[in-house]
Amino acid sequence: MGSELLLNCILLLCRGTVTPMDLVSVTTCSGARLFSFLSVAWGFISDVDIESEKYRHMGSARFTVGTMVRVASLRTYRGRLSYLPVLDAHRPICRSITLSPNGNLSPLRSSQLHRTISDMGLCEERNVMYKRSSVTFDTGELPSFETSPSPGSPTALQTSRFTFDSLSNDQMQQEMFLSTDVEPPTHNHVNGPEDDLLPPLNQPVPKSWVTVEEDFVLVLGIYQTHLGADLFTAPFSYFDDGLIHLFFVKAGISRTALVRLFLAMEKGTHIGIECPYFVHVPVRAFRLEPLTRKGILTVDGERVEYGPIQAQIHHGLSNLITGSDRICMTSF
């Protein structure tokens, strides 16, 4: 398996096909800013992730054991969750251009997407495909990160993205080779695009946001399809769809229903479950304010300081070397 994986990775590097991927800017209660590629979690999922570290010697089975322990002693957390919803998130989404295998720029076409050649098993469940029209951006200059349109706007998901093709050689060298006399960034120094959708944590969210104050079992913001190899958490997600898939489970759900929810998540069928305690909302940004004194917050599976936290997605901010320049949309 190891040699096969190594060969697959070498082939991907040689082919050099590039796919854009969104990153999420996360601001913690101390003002620290992180860029996340996977998820922000609070409650049940982050508890299992961190507290199961004691079972690490068991391998991936530690998550099963940790889940059983947490289900047996189910916790709830009081919190205030605010988010900017995207109302038309499940329509076919236009993609920008990417590099074809020969190095030329060509629009993306409909086809099955595998995260890597060695990861094809995870994607075999994606069997319903939709053709999508492509949109081509002018690559002569670097696009700016403009203020996002309103959630109901037809252009809400077609925001500008960063591409390395738009940089000249001189610009690339300036980015890659930093001068020795440059001062190190301070704690308050902000790198990357501006969080134009997020007010400071000490200020209220805009009136266009939705706010829910509840007792939660879990809150999860995810921007990839899989939270783990056997958790097909966000079946509608793409690398660069400009969306955070926000899930939360409210207090009152039975242990049986919660277990049934996670079992359905193995195949991505949990989205269709009718449960008044389970909510899924595609959003562009969100803020989570824990009101329970103690708890665990994680970003990409790593524990961060506990307190108010907020996040905004930035469209196509990074690039991946992938096995295909073709994308498909799945539905269930």
N, C-alpha and C positions, 0 to 999 in steps of 0.2 A: 504493500500500500504506500509506503514511504517513497520508493523510487518512482511509482506511478504519479504521485502527487508532485514530486520534484520535476518530472518530465512535463507534466501539464503546465506548471508554473513557468518553465523555460519557454514553452511554446507560446504562452500568453504574452510574455515579455517580448519575444521576437516578433510576434504579430503586431503588437502595439496599438490595438484598437482601444479608443478612449471613450468612456461613458461619463457624463457629468453626474455628480451626486450632491444632494443638498447637505448642508451642515446646519446645526441648530446652535445659536448663541444662547448660553445659559448664564444668568446672573444670580449669584448667591446672596445671602443676607449681608455678608461683609462687603459686598461690592465686587468681589472677584468675578471675572468673566471667563467662561470655558466654552470651547467649541466641541459639540457632541455629534456623533454620527449614528447613535443607536436609540437611546431612550433616557427618560427621566422617570423615576419610580418612587412611590411612597406607599407605605402600608404593607400589605400582604407580600407582594412580590419582592420589595426591597428587604423585608424582614427575612424571607426565605433565603435570598441571595447572600446576605451578610451573616446571618446566624448559622447557616449551614457550613460555614468555613470550618467548623470543628469536625465535620465529616468529610473533609477533603480527601482523605485517604481512600474513600469509597468511590472516587471518580465521579462520573455524572450522576450516579445513584444518590449522591448527597442531596440533590434537589428534590428527589422523590421522598426521601426521609424527612427533609426539612419541611416539605409541603404537608406531610402527614402530621408532623408535630404542630404546625401552625393551624391546621384545620381542627385538630383536637382542642386547641386552646385559642379560638378565634378572637382576634383583637379588632377593635374599631377605633378610629381616630377622628376627632372633630377638626374640621378644616373649612376654609373658604377657597373655592376654586373659581377663577374667572378666566374666560377665554373668548377669543375672536373667531367665531365660526365661519366656515366656508360653505355656503349654501348649495353650490353647484359642483361639489367635489367629486361626484360619482359619474359625471359625464366624461366622454372620451377627451383626453388631454393632449394638446399639441406638444411635441418635443422639439428641441432645437437640434441643429446639426451636430455630428460628431465625426471623428476621423474614421474613414473606411480602412480596410486592411492595406490598401496601396498607398495610404498616406493622404489621400485627397479628401476634401470635405464633401460629404454626401448626406442627404436627408435620411433619417432613420426610417426603416420599413417595419411592417408588422411581422413578428416571428416570435418564437419562444425564447425567453431570456433565462440564462443560467447564470448564477452568481459567479461561479468558476466552473471549469470543466470537471474538477473533482467534486463539485457540490451539486451535480445534476440530480441526485436523488431527492433533494429538498424541493425541487421545482417540478417534479413530474405531476404534482397535483394540479398544476396550472394548465387546464385543458380547454378553457373557453377563451377564444381570442377575438379581439375587436380591431378592425383596421382603423388607423388614426391618420388624419392629415398631418403633414409636417409643416413647420414654420422655419424659415431661413432668416437668420439675422446677418446684418452687415458685419463682416469680420475685419473691416478696415481700421476700427478704433475700439478702444475699451469701452463697453457699455457701462452706464452709471447705474447705481442702485437707487432707483427713484422710489418715492412714496407709493406704497401699494394701493391699488384701487379697492373700493368697497367690496365686501364679501359677495354681494349679489351681482357684481358687475360681470359681464361676459368675458372680460379680459382679466379677471381676478387671478387666474393661475398662470398667465403668460407674462411673467416678469422677467427682467433682464438677468443674465447670468454671466459669470466670469469665465472666460476661456483663455487658455494659454496661447491659442492661435492669434489672439488680438494683440499680443505683446511683440514689440520689435526685439531684435537681438540685443540691442543696447539696454533696453528695459529689462530683459531677462537677466542680463549680467548684473544689473544694479540690484535686482531682487535677490539673486543667488549669492553674490559676493558683497558682504557688508564691510564698510570701512572700519578700520580699527579705532578711529576716533569718535565713533558714534556712541552716545551715552546709552547705558542700559535703560530699558523702560521702567518707569516707576509703577507703584501699585495702582495708581489711578490712570495710567496710560492705556488708551484704548486702541487695539489693533483690529483690523478687519472692518467690514462694513458697519454702518451705523444701525442700531436697533431702532428703526424709525417707528415701529408699532408699539414699542414698550415705553411707558412713562417710568420715571424713577420709582424704585420700590416703596419710597415713603410718600408717594402721591397716588391718588385713586386712579383706577383704570377708566378709560373712556366710556361714555354712555352707550356706545355701540356694542360693548362687550356684554356677555352673559355671565352672571355671577350665581353660584350655587353654594350655599352654606349647609353642610350636612355632616352626619357621622358616616365616614367612609371606611370600607374594608380595604380598598386599594384605589390608587390613582396611578395611571400609567400613560405617559406620552411617548409614542414610538414612531419612528420614521423609516424603518425597514420592515420587510415582510415577517421575518422570524426573530423572536426574542431569544430563542435557542433552537438547537437542531430539531427538536420535537415540539416546538411551539410556533405554529403558523399564525401568529398573533394578528397581523394586519394584511389580510389577503389582497386588499386593494392598493397597497403601497407600491411605489416605484422609487428608484434611486433619486429621481429629480422631479417629483410631482409637486413640489412646493407645499407639502402638507405635513402637519403633525397629526397623527391619529391618536386622539385622546380617548382613553377608556377609563371609566370609573365604576366601581361597585359600591353601592350604598349599604349601610347597615340594615339588617332585617333579612338578608338573604340566608337561607338555610345552609348548613354544611353540605347536605346532599346536592343542592343546586349549585353550590360553588365547585364541588368536585366534578359535577356534570359539565360545568362551564369549561374547566381546564381540560377535561377529556375531549370535548368538542374542539378545543383550540389546537389539538394535535393535528387536525385536518383542516382547520380554518373554517369550520362550520358553526362556530360559536356566534358569528355575526347574525345568523338567522334565528337564534334562540329568542323566544319571547319571554323576557324576564323583566319585571318592573324595576328591579334593583341594578340591572346591568345597562350601562349607557356607553355608546360609541359616537363621538363627534369629531369630524375632520376640522382642524383649526389651523390658523396661521400663527397664533401666539397664545400663550396662557400664563397665568400667575397662580401659584399655589401658596396659601398662607396657612400653615399648620396652627391650629388653636390648642391642640393637645401638647402638653409640655415636653414629653419625650417621644422620640420616634427615630426612624432611619430614612434618610433620603439618599438615593443613588443616582449618579449620572454615568451612563454606559457601564453599569454594574459596579462602579466604585463609589464608596461612601463619601459624601460631602457634608459640609457643616449643616446643622439642622436649623431651619428657620424659613422665612419667606424666600421663595425662589420663583424666577420667571424665565421664560424662554421664547425665542422667535426663530422661525425658520428662515434661512437664506438660500435662495434658489440657485442650484448649480455651482456652489462655491468651491467644490473640489472636483477632481477627476479620478476615475478608476480605470485601470487597465483590465479589460474584460474579454471574454471569449467570443463575444458577438456584438455587432453594431445594430442589432435588431431588437425591437422591444415589442412586447405584447401586453394587453390588458386582460386581466382575469376577472371573472364574476362568479357568484355563487347563488 
